Amino acid sequence: MHDEIVHVYEEEKIKPFVNKLRQFSFEDLEKTSHFDYSVAQKNTDITFIEKNFSEFKRIELVQERKHKNQKISYDFYYRLDDGTYIIYSIAFEEKPVLINAFHVNRNFIDFKRKLLNAYKRKLIG
């Protein structure tokens, strides 16, 4: 079984997730080895990722994801001024866990339209 997208949230329905995320700073997040590997593999500018984390007003979409191990995580999509986006994948356990985070150099509006079309049965918002 692969990871499964359980729900896609937008508009007013993302507020509870954003409010939960607001409680934490980037430093509060426990970073996984997968995150460290991904940063190195993609040559990600960690300062850029860290700087944008607290820009919660930029969050326009949240995906709830169920993993093979049955744990749940949330993908937070932050739209940037240049139209691209950053994804932060976070699990809320005893301590919030940053599974992955990376900048995507594609147009967020186009991506969102395609995603919502593909997952319209799972859309909440």
C-alpha positions as CSV (number, residue, x, y, z in Angstrom):
1,M,0.0,0.0,0.0
2,H,1.3,3.4,-0.9
3,D,0.7,6.7,1.0
4,E,-2.9,7.8,0.5
5,I,-4.3,11.3,0.3
6,V,-7.2,11.2,2.7
7,H,-8.5,14.7,2.4
8,V,-7.6,18.0,0.7
9,Y,-8.6,21.1,2.6
10,E,-8.8,24.7,1.3
11,E,-10.3,28.1,2.2
12,E,-11.9,28.3,5.6
13,K,-11.4,24.6,6.3
14,I,-7.6,25.0,6.6
15,K,-7.8,27.3,9.6
16,P,-7.7,24.6,12.4
17,F,-4.6,23.1,10.8
18,V,-2.9,26.5,10.4
19,N,-3.8,27.4,14.0
20,K,-2.2,24.2,15.3
21,L,0.9,24.9,13.2
22,R,1.2,28.5,14.5
23,Q,2.0,27.1,18.0
24,F,5.5,26.0,16.7
25,S,8.6,27.6,15.3
26,F,10.8,25.9,12.8
27,E,13.2,25.0,15.6
28,D,10.5,23.3,17.5
29,L,10.0,20.7,14.7
30,E,11.8,17.4,15.1
31,K,13.6,16.8,11.7
32,T,13.6,13.3,10.3
33,S,16.5,11.6,8.6
34,H,14.3,11.7,5.5
35,F,14.2,15.5,5.7
36,D,17.9,15.7,6.1
37,Y,18.5,13.4,3.1
38,S,15.9,15.3,1.0
39,V,17.6,18.7,1.8
40,A,21.0,17.3,0.7
41,Q,19.6,15.5,-2.4
42,K,17.6,18.5,-3.7
43,N,20.3,21.0,-2.7
44,T,17.6,22.8,-0.8
45,D,18.3,26.2,0.8
46,I,17.5,25.4,4.4
47,T,17.6,29.1,5.3
48,F,14.9,29.8,2.7
49,I,12.7,27.0,4.1
50,E,13.2,28.1,7.7
51,K,12.5,31.8,6.9
52,N,9.2,31.0,5.2
53,F,7.9,28.5,7.7
54,S,6.3,31.2,10.0
55,E,4.6,32.9,7.0
56,F,1.3,31.1,7.9
57,K,-0.8,33.5,5.8
58,R,0.8,32.0,2.7
59,I,-0.8,28.6,3.4
60,E,-3.5,28.0,0.8
61,L,-3.9,24.2,0.8
62,V,-3.5,21.3,3.3
63,Q,-3.5,17.6,2.4
64,E,-4.1,15.0,5.0
65,R,-2.0,11.9,4.1
66,K,-2.2,8.4,5.5
67,H,1.1,6.5,5.4
68,K,1.9,2.8,5.0
69,N,2.4,2.6,8.7
70,Q,-1.1,4.1,9.2
71,K,0.3,7.3,10.7
72,I,-1.2,10.6,9.5
73,S,0.7,13.7,8.3
74,Y,-0.3,17.0,6.8
75,D,1.2,18.7,3.7
76,F,1.1,22.5,4.0
77,Y,1.3,24.4,0.7
78,Y,2.7,27.9,1.0
79,R,2.2,30.1,-2.1
80,L,5.1,32.5,-2.6
81,D,5.0,36.0,-4.2
82,D,6.6,34.7,-7.4
83,G,3.8,32.1,-7.9
84,T,5.9,29.1,-6.8
85,Y,5.3,27.2,-3.6
86,I,6.9,25.4,-0.6
87,I,5.6,22.1,0.8
88,Y,6.1,21.3,4.5
89,S,5.1,17.8,5.4
90,I,4.4,17.5,9.2
91,A,3.1,14.9,11.5
92,F,1.7,16.0,14.9
93,E,2.9,13.5,17.4
94,E,4.0,14.2,21.0
95,K,6.4,16.7,19.3
96,P,5.7,17.9,15.8
97,V,7.8,16.1,13.2
98,L,9.0,17.7,10.0
99,I,9.1,14.8,7.5
100,N,10.0,16.9,4.5
101,A,10.1,20.4,3.2
102,F,11.1,21.7,-0.2
103,H,10.5,24.5,-2.7
104,V,8.7,23.7,-5.9
105,N,9.6,25.9,-8.9
106,R,6.2,25.5,-10.6
107,N,3.1,27.7,-10.7
108,F,1.0,27.0,-7.6
109,I,-2.3,28.1,-9.1
110,D,-1.9,25.6,-12.0
111,F,-0.8,22.8,-9.6
112,K,-3.8,23.5,-7.2
113,R,-6.3,23.4,-10.1
114,K,-4.9,20.0,-11.3
115,L,-4.8,18.6,-7.7
116,L,-8.3,19.7,-6.9
117,N,-9.6,18.2,-10.1
118,A,-7.8,14.9,-9.4
119,Y,-9.0,14.7,-5.8
120,K,-12.3,16.4,-6.0
121,R,-14.0,13.6,-4.1
122,K,-11.6,14.2,-1.2
123,L,-12.0,18.0,-1.2
124,I,-13.1,19.7,2.0
125,G,-13.6,23.4,1.7
